[in-house]
C-alpha cells in the first residue's frame, strides 16, 4: 500500500519497437487497470537491457520511444508514474542488498537465465545471472501489491515473493509480498507466418509480426499474407492455429468474446476475415501512432514528464530503501 492505495508496478524492456503481441499481452492491460484504484508505476527497465550487449545510441532512442508509447497507448502520466529505471538509483542500491539474500541455487533455476545464456553464450555475465534480484528490487521498492506481467515472468515473480518473505522473516514487515496479476484471459499473439510460434520482433520474416508503429497499409498487407489453412472453415480450434490467432487478435483489439467474433464472421471467406481483422488492428493502433508522433514533436512536454515522474518514483523508492538500509545495519545519515 502507498498513500492509502494499492500499489502496482510493471515494466518492459526497450528491446526494439514493441509488437502487437507486447501490446495485447501487457500494455493494453495496463491501460485498462484503474489508476484511481491503484498507485501505478510503469518503468522502462533500461538497467535490465544491458544484460545483453546494446548499441548505446539505439538503446537511448528505443527507451524514449517506449516511454512515449506508454503515454500514447493511454497511460496518463499525471496519474501513472512513467519513468526510466536508470533515473532512480535506488533500484541498483536495493538490488545489491537483495543479491545478498538470494541463493545461487535459486538463480540457477530461472528458465529465462538458461534461455538467455544459451542464446548469448559468448556473454554470460553476472548481471544476466542476478537479473531477478534487480527485478525483485523494482517491485519491492514500491511496496507493490500487484504486478501485471505475462506468464513468462511468473517464475521471477515467485522468486520475488520468496525474497520478500525471507527478508521480512528476519527483519519484520518491511516489504509487501506482491501478487502476480496475469490479466484477463491472456491474449497470446502468435506469428502471422507460423501461428504455432509466439509473435516475436526478432523474427527475421517481417510479415510474421505487426509492430506498433507499422503504417496502416503495411498492417493490412501483413494480415493479407497471414498463414491460415486449407479447409476454409472459420472456427476457433487448436488444430486451426492460424484462424484461432486471427480471432484472438480480433477479440484482443475489439474487447469482444470469441462467440461474438464467430457470429460476426459467420459465412465469410478467409480473405474477408483477414481484412476485417486488419482493419480492427489499424483502428486500434492509428490513434496510438498519431499520439506517438505528436509526442515526438513535443520534446519539452516529454522531458517534463520524464523529470517529474523520476522524482516521484524516487520519493517512494527512497523511502523503502532507507528503511531497508537501517534494517540491515547501515549507519544513519547525518543531516
Ligand atoms: N523482466 C521483465 C521482462 O523481461 C521486465 C521487468 C523488469 C519487469 N522488472 C520488472 C516486469 C518488474 C514486471 C515487474 O518482461
Boltz pocket constraint, residues with backbone or C-beta under 6 A from the ligand:
constraints:
  - pocket:
      binder: B
      contacts: [[A, 9], [A, 10], [A, 11], [A, 12], [A, 13], [A, 45], [A, 48], [A, 134], [A, 135], [A, 138], [A, 139], [A, 147], [A, 148], [A, 149], [A, 153]]
      max_distance: 6.0
